[in-house]
Amino acid sequence: MNRIRLRRGMIVSSVALALIAPHVYAQSTAPGSADKAVELKEVTVTGSMIPRVEVEGPAPVISITGEQIKQQGFTTLWEFLDSLPQVGQQISDSAAWGSSSVNARSVNLRGLGPGFSLLMIDGHRIVDYPQPLNKQSNFQNYNNLPTGMIDHVEILASGASSIYGSDAVAGVVNVILKKNYQGDDLQVTGGGATRGGRAYGDINFFGGKSGSNWHVVYNLEKSNRTALWGMDRPYQDSVSDAGYGAWGPAARMFGYQYDAAGAVALSAMNGNGQYITPPAGTCGKFTNSQLSQSHTVTTNGTQIASVTNNGYYCSQPALFQNWVLTPGSRSNNGYVSGEYDFKNGLQLYGSAALYRTVGISNTQLNVFGTGQFYDQTTGQVINQAIRQLTAQEIGTSANTHDREQNWNLQTGLRGTVFDGAFHWDLNLNSQKYTVREDFTGYNAQAMNNFFLGKQQGTTADGLPIYAMNWQQWWNPITPQQYSQFAVNGENTSSSWLDQAQLRLNGDLFKFPWVDEPMGWASVLEAAHNGFKLSPDPRAADPATFQNPFGAYLTGGGTRQRYSLGTEFRVPLLNAVTWTISGRLDKYNDASSADVARTWGSGIEWRPYDGLLLRGSYGTNFKAPDMQAIYLTGSTSPVGDYIDPLQCVNAIKAGQNNNTWCNQVQRPTSQYYTLYTNGSRLLLPQTGHSWTYGFVWQVPGVQGLSVSADYWHMGVDNAIQYLDQNTVLNDEAGCLTGVKPNGTSGLSPYTAHVPDSAYCQMVTQMVKRNAAGQIVSVQSGPINEASLYVGGIDASLDYKFHTDTHGDFRAGINYTDNLSYKQRVLASDELQNTRYQNVASRVTWIGDWSKGPWNVSISGVREGSMRAPNYDGCNVLPNGIQPGMVTVPNGGETLATGICQVTLDGNQVNVADTTYKGRTPVWITWNGSVGLQINPETHLKFTVSNIFNKVGSIPYYAGGFEFVTTGQTADEYNGREMFITFDYKLD
């Protein structure tokens, strides 16, 4: 057996040690090195402030080198982290319409949410991304850290607030940058997706120089990743790619109804709700435009009651061709780090990093829509007119560019006191992150004047009077004409973090019955951080300035934090070690947060050489997001929505309810304004976590080790945004006592008592006009939610050396999320929603090295998850979608799973089963082959997603991104191939 004996007697697998100390592993596997004991230097491993020699501690830590990340086909840190079994599905879709963080990626450890994990570089907290996630909360960007600078990454997927403070509720990601290198190295990588799009190029120059008492390393990296557009994936190009289950009666009878999905390129509708047929040949003049016919179908029970021909219009079948599936990016990054040794135990060190990135994205191009008006030219009322501008008319592709700049400066001094018994480290750090978002907008008033002319007055019914220029309406305009109402906008945002940290650690004393002394560490921190959102001020007036995001985010504020933490590592016996830590954080900001106290404890028991039994427990907290505190009157228009109150009223009246019960993009006149405000009453979110498990190096089997850990964590008093859907659903329930199920069913509303304080609050958050249509909705954060998650992590590592066939390594990592219990409000029932997410994930890697050759194969298996419309009623063959209802079943019990349709105004059960569809298991394989041509030159060929797998469209998929993206982040990419040329200059 190849073994490495640690100073304290523990034997661990060579694989685990290779991840943290690869230089030691190289020594241990050289010929004839078996059974040699190697003395290890103490190192600080994420999850503790006390240096130790043991690779494994009381809580599991994953570690992987930057080179291994590339070897598995990942081009960014985020791509690798998102593949880990411990990471849950993405909370935000960067490609979604109105996304406020298109160029950033968050990590959702354990599924608790991006804000509940902490990103650090070299053990120091990283500044927040300037723009809010989902227009709501703070998060940290994992997408702008260049892999060429990374030495290794350590991931602790368990709570650690007693060590690191706020945000470390679900865990910590600690990125260790390269520090020790001699010579210069040039690495060039190129490749892309074989299906098209996502071309990738990267040039990385890294080097280091040393003197008798100094050392410096430097890194320059330039990379370019082209965007993946809807046009690059034909199955994602058109709205008609929606699953057939999403096709309603009209679509099944007459073909896909593009106007029902907002895919109108050019149209005008008269006062009777009929489309005005465009002149012959009109649609062909526009890019991505075809003549289509609209039909409305009303139903009665399971039968078609009537069909209405609404006339002809120009549709855009490839609506999503210019929408980005994965944003592109161009980055230029630089990093320099150095140390100077004064030779008296004192060291001066420092580093400077600058990351500059341009993100490229787009969704729908500018759309102009009118409200209802009287047209003098034709002498009729026009209900609405819609015009989708094209890139040819605009003169550019009208992409949005997020220009980011993030710098990180630090300096420090470290040394020893009391004759080397204690080590101290004083660190000063300053960071700033700015985003300048350039976009193409338009002056809505000027465009209105261009197509409709000046208002000529008002009718007796109050309608504005215009003389519409139909010649300009039915024909493409030129870029010169577009320039009359074109505007170029710029949103800016910034965040900053200045922090000072003093660390002290050393050995205290030794119990007479143990071999090792008690370890101790303490940290004192002070930090000042803040953010500022500065949208283009013209966007405050939507009549003259429209942006493509539909959002006007404002706010800004600062925060001061002072922290004191301590940790003890106590050898109770030679085989038993106890760790205990505590921390106090004091906050000064506009919220109700004041002082947070957390503590943690861990136990390690090594009953014999090669076996570790371990466990940990800790309390955690997260300070209120600064975005949640300081957002002020941010607004965005919403036009793709369900109105539950109107839906309930329509179902009760037996009316055609497709207008309000289906999520369909509505005319401009039926948009409403969403207002989002922060709250200064927010309290810190509190939590807890525990783990227990084992690590076992299997005796008698060379290089084989296994581990298994149970983990649990929870968050109480969590900040939950009452988003527009929650507010509208609760408004309907509070006012009517029922809620809609599908488009024709009703069930009792039991979430809140109609006259409760909550109902009084939520009904005031919705403003409606005299016709009952929504004018505005208020949203904001409250301390109410709870979330508890638990599961099992397991791993197997196997490595052995042969004299004739080379070195072999294999590893498997598995996570099963056994529970995912959550509630939005304290009065809600705690529900286990595990099956709404991917419950299990497995990753594996196999590696073979011999002489100049290295071959690696790896893969990921994502478990199945519920498909859209799971537990809903099956659509009938004619496209009618029954509603799922919950009805009284005697006493206080409820009978569920009953599908109903409306027949002559009454609800009638449908003898049909509910849909139980699931997405298929997702498995991808990656591989690489490397060849050391000579001592200076190395060539590597990497393939990601070897079998060119892409996601399938579920039966009930509709909207945008028909492929289910909650399962994995790369369902559109397909196979990607890269070649890397590595040359050592000296």
Secondary structure, 3 states (H helix, E strand, C coil): CCCCECCCCCECCHHHHHHHCHHHHHHHCCCCCCCCCCCCCCECCCCCCCCECCCCCCCCEEEEEHHHHHHCCCCCHHHHHHCCCCECCCCCCCCCCCCCCCCCCCCCECCCCHHHEEEEECCEECCCCCCCECCCECCCCCCCCCHHHEEEEEEECCCCHHHHCCCCCCEEEEEEECCCCCEEEEEEEEEEECCCCCCEEEEEEEEEEECCCEEEEEEEEEEEECCEEHHHCHHHCCHHHCCHHHCCHHHHHHCCCHHHHCCEEEEEEECCCCECCCCCCCHHHCCCCEEEEEEEEEEECCEEEEEEEEEEEEECCCCCCCCEEECEEEEEEEEEEEEEECCCCCEEEEEEEEEEEEEEECCCCCEEECCCEEECCCCEEEEEEEEECCHHHHCCCCCEEEEEEEEEEEEEEEEEECCCCEEEEEEEEEEEEEEEEEEEEECHHHHHHHHHCCCCEECCCCCEEECCCHHHHCCCCCHHHHCCCEEEEEEEEEEEEEEEEEEEEEECCCCCCCCCCCEEEEEEEEEEEEEEEECCHHHHCCCCCECCCCCECCEEEEEEEEEEEEEEEEEEECCEEEEEEEEEEEEECCCCCCEEEEEEEEEEEEEECCEEEEEEEEEEEECCCHHHHHECCEEEEECEECCHHHHHHHHHHCCCCHHHHCCEECCHHHCEEEEECCCCCCCCEEEEEEEEEEEEECCCCCCEEEEEEEEEEEEEEEEEEECHHHHHHHHHHHHHCEEEECCCEEEECCCCCCCCHHHHHHHHCEEECCCCCEEEEEEEEEEEEEEEEEEEEEEEEEEEEECCCEEEEEEEEEEEEEEEEEECCCCCCCEECHHHCCCEEEEEEEEEEECCEEEEEEEEEECCCECCCCCCECCCCCCCCCEEEEEECCCCCEEEEEEEEEECCEEEECCCCECCCECCCEEEEEEEEEEEEECCEEEEEEEECCCCCCCCCCCCCCCCCCCCCCCCCCCCCCCEEEEEEEEECC
